[in-house]
Amino acid sequence: MASQLAQLLVESDLAELEEIVSRWLKEAPTEYVYKLSSKMGEKLIELKRQMERLPHPPRREDLELALSMMFDLALARKPGGDEG
């Protein structure tokens, strides 16, 4: 998933990203998936806006690594996760 999101951030402009997030919300099969997609979409759009302000955008590989680490942290903090 981190790889796909990194690619999306690097290859899509802000309008395309907003359209993709909108499609995620329309296609969400449950309220839980809708809320999760909405929150993730908000954060991705916020990140894309920040990236557009940088003189040199991050490399896809760097974004993928950062996203992977964030997902690992989120899973570890999830109730019932691997946090010891």
SULSUL-V383120 format. One record per residue. N is the residue number from 1. PSI is psi in whole degrees, 0 to 359 (* if undefined). OMEGA is omega in degrees with one decimal (none if undefined). Layout:
N/PSI/OMEGA  N/PSI/OMEGA
This chain:
1/320/179.7  2/321/179.5  3/316/-179.7  4/319/179.8  5/322/177.1  6/317/178.0  7/317/179.0  8/316/-179.8  9/322/-177.2  10/320/-170.9  11/346/-178.0  12/146/171.4  13/175/-174.4  14/318/-179.4  15/318/178.0  16/317/179.7  17/317/178.2  18/322/177.8  19/319/179.1  20/316/178.4  21/318/177.5  22/319/178.4  23/320/176.9  24/316/-176.9  25/320/178.8  26/327/-175.2  27/0/-178.0  28/125/-175.9  29/339/-179.1  30/165/177.7  31/322/179.3  32/313/179.5  33/322/177.8  34/311/-178.7  35/317/178.9  36/315/179.4  37/322/178.7  38/313/-179.5  39/315/179.6  40/318/178.6  41/317/177.6  42/314/-178.1  43/321/178.2  44/319/178.5  45/319/176.8  46/316/178.4  47/318/179.6  48/319/177.8  49/318/177.7  50/319/179.3  51/323/-178.5  52/341/178.9  53/347/-177.7  54/145/176.6  55/328/178.2  56/110/-178.7  57/154/178.7  58/154/176.8  59/153/178.9  60/317/-178.5  61/320/179.0  62/319/176.6  63/317/-179.6  64/317/178.7  65/314/-179.9  66/316/179.1  67/319/178.0  68/317/179.6  69/321/178.9  70/319/177.9  71/318/178.3  72/317/178.0  73/318/179.9  74/319/178.8  75/322/-180.0  76/330/-178.5  77/346/-178.7  78/137/176.2  79/128/-178.5  80/3/-179.8  81/193/-175.1  82/5/-177.4  83/128/-174.5  84/*/none
